[in-house]
Amino acid sequence: MKLKTLMGVIATGCIFGSTAFGDTLEKKGIVTAVTDSQITLQCGLETWIINRSSTTKVINGTLTPGSTVTVQCDLPDAQKKEEPSTATPAPEPR
C-alpha cells in the first residue's frame, strides 16, 4: 500500500511541476488570421495556431492580418499545423 501512495505522490508532483514550470514558446511570423480565441502565424514554411489565453503576449507588432509579430505563449497553447504531403506516391510493385 505504501508503494501506491508513493507513486501517487510522484505522479501528482510531476503534474504540478510541469504546470508550474511549463515551457514557453516564442514565435515570429506573419499573421494570417486572428480571432478572439486563436492567432494563426506563418513562420517560414510552417503554420502555427496559437490559442489565446491569459499568458499569451504579443512581444512585437500588431495583431492584424499581414503584419509581422512576435508572440510568446505557453507551449501547450501552440500547435504546428501539419501540411498535406505534395509528394507523389510511389507506384505499387507488380
Number of C-alpha atoms within 10 A of each C-alpha: 5 7 8 9 10 11 11 12 12 11 12 11 12 12 11 11 11 10 11 9 8 12 11 14 14 15 18 18 19 21 23 18 15 16 10 8 9 15 21 23 28 20 15 9 6 12 19 19 18 24 18 18 13 7 10 19 14 15 13 12 14 13 20 14 14 14 13 19 19 18 20 20 21 20 13 12 17 22 13 14 13 9 9 6 7 6 6 6 7 6 6 5 4 3
